[in-house]
């Protein structure tokens, strides 16, 4: 969406539907010949070459004065140029800029008014209007944008600048500042870099402007070496050498420990031989060595991967194989302990986890919660045994120990404490315990039965709540089980799933939620439908309201799924951590694994600038993990793509494709390849997919992916000036989804490339509307 809006902003002075496909020219339009009258005037001016050269010199001199903040000298140069050549466009524009800088808008307007009679082109007239707009800039809004940039909020600062100056762009005196901020922000980097390139290409470009452009080139890996070479040349100029050296040194730091930086470091140190920071970087690069995982680490990773997939038998076998070689391996001991915990063998789990902590006491915090879960399970069993034997006091002591354990859901212990209180004749305390258990786990049958008994014991039988209905999740719903709902809620979900209109889905699911307000899956479906309507915040609020009052594993799991889909990985992980280990289903464990691996991808990607070998190894290892969704591999590919490492992205994709042949994984990987700029690999993977094996949802995802690929390919051909081929590449998307905004904006870009700005403007306006 960000890219779509940016494209529309760029087209806002140009650029929508109601056009037939035949309206696009199959060959680029030829620009109209210039107006003959101004041309004749220009030739007359050129008849005195010495005078024209003098005017050009005066204009350049004035521009330099302006660049150096001396408008009073710039206006003198402009006036001298105009006395020799009254209709010189550049001199008129210079005079207008100088007067605006001197806060004389009236004089500037007079110079701009003279442009039309002087034969200015539409572009030159637009430049004159931009100069006058400079006087209307809100200084408070400008300072707010600058403050955001100073504080490092670059994307937000870029948005403020764009809003402040509008689609026409900045006036000349703000152009460098504007494009520098855009070039520094990831979302607008390409736009800012192009703007700085235009400024730097001017024959009157100041050293400061050249420095801004050269430094912007170093931000992207693909142009970093070029930027460094330009900065090295700029460092020879006395007036700018200090700033150029600092930018050069900063750019070298972007390489981290990549061996490719060694010749660049050598070149810098030949120019500045005493720089200790760069010498340290040089030494670090020379001594850096990749550190691939050991066989034992790989075996442990495989065992944990099986555990997280819910394959208890496979992971048990793998952990036992590791322990046969090294009986005190802490990771294998802890892993086998968790296996035993999920097998309801709490005593064995406790022993194994204690051994893991003893083998690696510095890592005890990793396994303390699992050990508490084992102890909690053992204490519950002990309390049940004591109650069966009539030893109420012993049960009470053990249950209070269990309540002190670090486990998320203590409903079992609270319900048993209610039973203890009932047996001790304290019905009021029992009521509190049972209600506490139900607050954690609504509908928990032992707590419901106990609360009924407590209320009757207090003489409040009329307050006994009615029994609630339970359901088995419909086929295809996320696993979890135990969620309290009604059959009507399930029917509503099934009916909504069959609808293609999200507005109709919202209406149906909202009505069902009013009847079954505690069903997390109903709320998840509603939140997803709201998100498709652009009302994601509303859907999130609906989910969070249930989480605030209902602490069940299914509630946390459903909310975590929504957070993960929204890109809120930290929120999703926090929600999943609230589910007790003993109540994790295989689906829940898989989501936890995905979230943990997402964080591992983030951590590894952060090392790419400073330790590329280690980071690359970690990322490729993650891409090789089985994942039917393909989500982790896609994250790895995007991480390589963001770092400019196309080879790494391609290698990660090929590795992931081998271990994840499922259609969902292939679709996710192909989408990530497109995002990384590897269009050919993405298109090949898309073409190989057998649509007959796809589900309806997968077919929708694939259709969206094909449209994205068509748009990207069309844009690339358009940029190379081949509008005819670009249109043919876009034609399938136009036919399959003619109202798609991305497709329409791509068509607008095609019209713009074909010199049809009016048609482009109509498309952009219609899409914005």
N, C-alpha and C positions, 0 to 999 in steps of 0.2 A: 504493500500500500504506500509506503514512503516513496518508493521509486515512481509509482504511478502519479502521486501528487506532485512530485518534483517535475515530472515530465509535463504535467498540465500547467504548472507555473511557468515553465520555459516557453510554453506555447501560448501563454495568455495574451500576448500582443499579436498573435498569429492565428490561433487555431480553432468538427462534428456532423450527427448522422443525417439520414435523409438523402445520402448520396448513393448513386448506383455504382457498382464495381467498374463499369465501363468509363466512369468519369476520370479515373486515374490514368494519366498519360503513360504509355509504355516506353517513352523515351523522355529524358529530362527536358524540361522547357528551356528554350533559349532566352536569355535576358533581353529585354527590349533595348533598342538603341538609345543612347542618351539624348537629351534635349539638344537640338542643334544650336539654339541661340547661346546658351552658356558655353558650348564648345567653341563657338566663334569668338566669344569674349575672351576665353582662355587663350586661344591662339594669338589674339591681339596682344594680350599681356605678355606672351612668350616672345613677342617680337623684339623685346628689349631684354636680352638675357642677363645682362649685368644687374638691371634693376630687379628682376625676378629673384635672382640669387640673393640679393641684399634683403629682400622681403623675407625670403625663406630663413635667412640667417637671423633676422630680427625676431621672427616667430619662435624659432627654436630657443633663442636667448630668453625670450619671455616665458616660455614653458619651463625652462630651467629655473628662472626666478620663482615661478609659482611652486614648483616642486620643492624649492628650498624655503618656502613660507614667506616670500617677499613680494606680495601682490602690488605694492606701490611701485616697484621697479618693473614688474611685469606689464602693468598698464602703460608705462612709458614706451616700452618696446612695441606693444600692440598699436599704440597711437602712431608711432613713427612708421610702422609697416602699412597702416591704413592710409596715411597721408600719401604714400607712394602708390598704393594699390587699394582703392576704397572698397572694392568688392571681393577682396581676398577672404575666402571662407574661414581658413585657419586663423587668420588675424582677428576676424570678427568673433569667433568662438573664444579665442584667447582673451580678448578684451572683456567679453561677458563673464568668463571665469574669474578674471582679475577683479572685476567690480563686485561680483558676488562675494569674493573673499574679503573685499573691503566693506561689505554690508551695504553696498549701493545698488539695490535691486532695480531702481528706476533706470539707471544708466545701463545696467545689464540687459534689461528688457528692450531698450532701444537698439542695442547691438543685435539681439536675437531677432527683432522685427526686421532688421536690414538683411537677414539671411535669405528671405524669400525673394526679395527683389534682386539679390546678388546671384540668384540661380542655384541655391543650395539644393542638394538631393534630399529625398525623404529621410534618409539616414542622418544627414547632417542637420536637418531641421529637428529630428528627434534628439540629437545631441544638444542642440540649443535649448529645447524644452527641459532636458535633464539638468542642464546648468541652472535654469531658473528654479527647478524643484529643490535644488540644494538649499535655497533660502527658506523653504517651508519645512525642512527637517526638524522634528521635535527633539530639542537637545536632551530633554529628560529621558525620552525613549532610547535615544542613541547611547546615552551614558549607561542605561540599564543593560543594553546589549553588550556594551564594552565590559561592564562589571561581570557578567556571566562568563565572558571569554577569559577574563583575568583569573576567575575562580576555577577554570578548567571545565565548565559545563558547556562544552563546545557545540554539541548538537543543538542544545537549547539556544545558545547564542546565535548560531547560524540561522535558526528559525526566526529569531527576533530580527536579525538583520534583513532577512528576506521579506518579512512582514513590514518592516519599516520602509524599505525602498521600493517594494512592490515589484510587479512583473517587468517594469521597465528597467530595473537594475539601478545601481547607485549613480549619483552624479560623479563627474570625473574626480573631484577632489577626495571622494570617499572610496574610490574604486579599489585601490590597493588594500586598504584596511578591510573592506568588505570581502574581497576574494581571499585574503589571507585567512580570515576566520573560517570561510567556507572550506578552504583547502585543509585546515586543521581538524575539521569535524569529519568523522568517518562517513556519515550519511551524505555529505555534500562535497567530498574530497575531489571528485573528478570535475565538478562544476567550478570549484574554486581554482583548481590547477589550470583549467582552460582559460579562465579569466586572467589569471596572472601571466599566462603565456602570451595573451594578446597585449597586455601592458608591457611586458618585457620586450616584445618584438618591435615596439615603437622606436624610431631612431632617436627620440628624445628621452628614452627611459632612464631614470636616475639609477645610481648604484643601489640605492635602497630598494627600488622596485626589482632590480635584477636579483638582489639577495633574497627577497621574498619568494620569487619564483624558483630560484635554485634550491632554497630550503624546502619548499613544498614538494619538489621532485623527490627528495630523500625520504618522504613519509611512506611511499609505496615501494615494496621490494622490486617491482619491475623497473622502476625509473631511478632507484637509489644510486646506482653507480654513475649514471649520467649527472644527477644532481651533485654528487661529490666532485666529479671532474670540473663542473662549472664553478663550484665553490672554491676549488683549488686555484682556478684562474682568477677568481674575484679576490682571493686573499693576497694577490700581488698588488692590488690597488691600495695605496696608503690610506685613503679616506675611509675605506670600508674593511680593511684587513682584519681588524680585531673581531668584528661581528662575523665575518666570513669564516675565520678560523674556528670560532665557537660553534657555528652551525656545522662545519666540516667535522669537528670532533664529535658532536652529538650524533651525526649520521653514522659515524663509525660504530658508535655504541649500539645502534639498532641491529647490527649484525650479530652481537653476542659472541659466541664461541664458534661460529661458522668458519671453517678453514678458508672459504672464499674471500674473507676479509683480510687475510695476511698481506697480499701485495698492496692493498689499500692502506693498511697500517704502516707498512714500510715506506710508502710514498709520503705519508703524513710526517713520519719521524725524520725523513730526510729534510723536510721543510722546517719542522719544529722539533729538533732532536732532544730537547730536554723535557718533554711532556711526560710526567711520571704516570698519569692515568692511562695514557695510550700504551706506554711501555708495559704496564701491568696487564692490559687487555691482550697485548701481543703475546706475553708469556703464557697467559691462561689459554689462549687458543692453541699454542704450540704443545701444551702439556695435556690438553683435554683428550680423553679417550672414551669411547662408547662403553657402556656397562650393561650388556644384555643380561636378562634374568638368568639365574642359575637353573640347572635341571630341577633341583628341589623346589625352587620358587615357581617354575612353570607347572610342576605337578600339583603344588598347592593351589595355584590359580585354577587349574582344571577341576580340582576337587570342589572348590568353593563355587565354581560355575555350575557344576552339577547340583550342588546343594541348593543354590538359588533358583534353579529351574524346578525344584521340587523332586529331583531324582534322588531320593534318600538312599536307595540301594547302591546306585553307582557311586555317590559321594562317600558312603561308608566304606566301600571297597577301596577307593582311592586313598582315603585318609589312613586306612589300615596298612596299605602298601607303604606309605611314607613312614609310618611309625615302625614298621618292620625293619626299616633301614636306620631310622633315628627315633628311638622310643621317647625322646624328650623334645621333639619338634613342637614348639608352642602353638604354631598355627594349626598343625594337624590335630593336636590334642583338643584345642578349642573347637575346631570344626567338627570333630567327631562328637564332642560334647553337645553341640547344637543339634547334630543328627539325633543323638539319644533323647534330647529334650523334645524334639518333634515326634519321636517314637513313643513318647510318654514314659520313658525310662529315666525318671528324674534322678534317682540315686546314682546311676551310672554317669549321667550328665554332670552331676555335682562333682564327682570324683575327677572326671576328665578336665573340667574347667579349673578345678583347684590345682591340678598338675600343670596346666598351661600357665596359670598365674605364677606358680612356683618356678617354672622354667624361664619366665620372662617377666619378673616383677615390675619392670619399668613400663610394661604395656598392660598392666592389670586393669586400667580403666576401660580398655576395649572389651573386656569380658565380664566386668562386674555385674552388668545388668542381666546377662545370660545366667550367671551364677545365682543372682537373686531370684530369677524366674525358676531355676531348679529348686532352690530352697523353699520358695513359695509353694510349689507343687507338692514337695515332700511334707511341708507343714499342714497343707490342706488335707492330705491323706491321713496324717497323724491325728488331726482334729476330728475327722470323720470317724476314725477308729475309736477315739476316746468317747465320742457321743454314742456310738453303737454300744459301747461297754458301760454307758451311764456315768462316765467320769466327766461331768460338766466342767469342773474347775480346771482339769488338765486341758480340755478343749479350749476353754477361755484363754488360758496362758499361751498356748501355741498359736491361736488365731491372732492375738495381739502382736506376737512376733511376726506373723505373716503380714500384718497390716503395716509394719515398718519396712517391708522390702520395697525396693525400687522397681515396682511393676506398674503398668499403666492401669489395668483393669482389676480392681479388687472386689468386684461384685460377689464372687464366690465366698470370700472371707467375710464380707459384710452380711451376706445372707445367713451364713453359719453363725455369726455373732448374734443375729436376730433369733436364731433357733436356741442358742445358749440363754439369751435373756428370757425367752418364753418359758424355758424349763426352770429358770430361776424365779418365775412368777412376776417378771417385770415387763408387762405387756407394752407400756409406753416406750420404754427403751427399745424393745423389740421392733415396734412400729418405726422408730427412727432408723434403725439398722436396715430394715427391709426397704424403706423408702430411699435410703442412700444407695443400696444395691440397684434399685430400679432406676435411679437417676443416672448411674453409670451404664446400665444395660436394660433399657426399656423392654418390658415383656418377659423378663427372665422368670421362667416358670416357678422355680423354688421360692423366689422372692415374692411373686404374686400370691402364691399359696400361703406363704408365711404371713404376709401383710393381712390377708383375709382372716387368718386365725388370730392375729394380734388385735384387729379391729373388733372381732367378735368377743375376744377376751375382755376388751375395754367396754363392752356393751354398745358398740357402734356398728352393728351388723348392717344397718341401712346404708352405711358409707362404703360397703364392700364394692369395689369397682367391677364392672362387667369384664368377662374374659375377652382378650383380644384374639383376633384371627392371625394365623401364621400362613406363610406361603412358601412354595418352592420356586426359586427364580426361574423365569421362562427360559427356554432354550436360547442360548446366545447371549444371555445377560452375564455380566462379570460375576465370577464365582465369589463366594463369601458366605452365603447361607445365613440362616437365622434372622433375617430381616423381617420385622413385623409389618404387615400390609394387608391388603384385601385383594380378592381376585379381580375386582373392578379396576384397581390400579394397574394390574398386569395387562388387562385387556386394553386399557387406555394407552399403555406404552406400546403394545403391539400395533394398535390402530394408528398411533402417531408415526411409528416407524415406517408404515406403508405409505405415508403422505410425502409428497415432494415439496410442498409449500411450507416453509418454516413458520409463517404467520399462522397457518392453520394448525400446525403442531403446537405452537405456543398456546393458542386458545384451548385446544383439547387438553393439553397437559396441565395448564393452570387450573382448569376446572377439576381435574382428577386430584391435583395436589390439595385443593381445598377439602376434598373428601378424605384424603390419606396424607395428612401433613407430615408424618414421620417417616415416609418412605424415601430413603436416600437415592434410590435408582430412578424414581420418578422425578426427583428434583434434578438429578444429573442430566436426564434427557431434556428437561425443560431448560436448564442452563445452556446446554449445547444448542438448542433451537434458538434461544435468545441471542447467543453469540453469532449465529448465522445471519441474524437480523441486524447485527451491529450493536447489540445491547448487552455486550459481554459483562460490563460492570454490574448490571441488574442480575444477570444469572449468577455471578459470583456471590452477590449479597444473599440471594436465595439459598445458596449452598452453605454459606457461612452462618446464616441464622440457625440452621439445623445443627451444625457442628457445635454452636455455642450452648445448645441445650440437650443434646443427645450424644453421649459418648459411647458409641458402639463401633466395633471394627468396620462394619459395612459403611457407616457414616464417614469415618475417617478415610476409608479406601475410596469411596465415591468422590469425596472432596479432593483427595490427592490426585485422582485421575483428571479432574477438571483443571486443577492447578498445573499439572504436568502438560496438559494440552494447551494451556494458556501461556506456557513458557515460564511459569513461576516454580522452577525446580526446587528452590529453597523451601517454599511453602509446602510443596508436595512432600518433600522429605520430612519436614517437621510433622506433618499429619500422619505419615506412615510410622514414624517413631512412636506415635501414641498408641499403636496397636500392640498388645502384648505378644511376645515371641511365641508363646504357646497357642495363640489364636490366629497365627498367620496361615492363610491358605496358600497353595502353590501360586495362584494368580497374584496375590499380594506380595509374595516373596519375589516374583518376577519383576513387579513394579519397583520394589525396593532396590533390586539389582540394577535396573535401568537408571534409577535416580543416582545411585552411587557411582555407576560408570559415567554418567553425565558429568558428575563433579570431577571424576578422574580425568575425563577429556579436557575439562576446563583447566585443571591444574597442570596437565601435561602441555597444553597449548600455551599456557603462560610462560613455560620454559623455552619456547622456540626461539625468542630473541637472544637469550643468554646461554642456553645449553642445548643447541639444536639436535645433537646426536642423541642425547638421553631422551629429549622430548619426542623425537621421531620414533625411537624404539618403543616408547610407552604408547604412543598413539597407534602404531601399527599392531601392537599386541592387543589393544582394545578392539581394533577393527576386526581382528581374527576371532573374536569371541562369538559363539553362536547367539543369535538374536533374531527370531523370526520376524520381528517388526522392522529390522534394518535401521532402527533409530540411532543406535550407538555408532554404527558405521557411518551413517549420514553426518552425525556430529563430528566425527573424526575428519571426514572429507571436507566439511565446511571449515574446520580449524586449519587444515592445510591450505585451503583456498584463501582464507583470510590472511594467512602469512605469505601468500604468493608462491607457495611450494606446490606447483601443479603436478610435478612428478610424484610427490608424496601423496597427493589426493588421488591420483590415478592408481598408485600401488595399493593404497588402502581400499579403493573400490574393487580392484581385482581380487584382493585377499578376501574381502567380505562376501563377494559374490560366490566364491567357492564354498564357504561354510554356511551361507544363508541363501539357498536356492528358492526360498518361498517367494511368491509373487509380491506380497506386501513389502518384503525386504528389497526386492529388485526395484520397486517403484520408489521407495524412500531413497535408495542409493542413486538412482537416476536423477531424482530431484536435486540431491546434493551435488552431483556432478555438474548439473546445469548452473547451480549457484557458484561453483568453483570455476566456471568458465570452460569446462571440458565438454563442450557441446557435442562433439563427434562421438565421444564415448557414451554420453547420455543418450543420444539418438540411437546408437547401436543397441543399447540395452533396452530401450523402449520398443524398438522394432522386433526384438527377440521374444517379447512377452506373448504368451498364448492367451488371447482374450477369452477363449472358450472356458478356461479354467478359473476365471476371475469371478469374485462375488460382485454384487451390485455396487457396493461401496468401493471396491477396488477398481471397477470400471470407471466410476466417477473420478477417482483420484488419477487414473491413467489419462482420462480425457483432459483433465486440467493440466496435467504434465505435458501432454502433446501440444496444447495451446501455448503453454509457456515456451516450449521449444520452438514452435513456429514463430512466435513473436520475437524471440532472441535472434533467430536466424534472419528474419526479415529486417530487423534493426541493423544487423551487421552488414547485410547487402546494401541497405540504404546508406549507411555511413560511407561505403565504398563507391557510392554514386550510381549503383545499378538498381534503379527504382523498378524497372520492369521485372527483374528476377525477384526483387524483394516482394513485390505484389503477388507474384505467383506463389512464393513461399508462405505468404500470409493468407492466401485465398482459402485453404481448407478450414482455418480457424474462423474466417468471416462467414463461411457457409454453415459450419457446425454450431457456432455460438455468436450470432451477429450482434447481440446486445452486450456482450462481455466488455466491461470498461477497458481492460488491458488491451484487448484486440482493437477497440475503437481508437484508443490513444496511439497505438502502433500505426494505425491507418493515418491518423493526423500527422504523425512524424513522416510518413511516406509522402503525403501531400506537401509538407514543408520541404522535404528533400527534392521534390519535383517542382519547386518554385511556385507552389499554389497556396500561399499563406492564407488567403480568404477561406478556402475550403478547410484548411487545417484549423482555422479559428472556429468555424461552425461546429466541427467535431468536438473540440475542446470545451466550448461553451455548453454543448448538449450534455456531455459527460458530467461536467461540473454541476449542471442543473439537476 
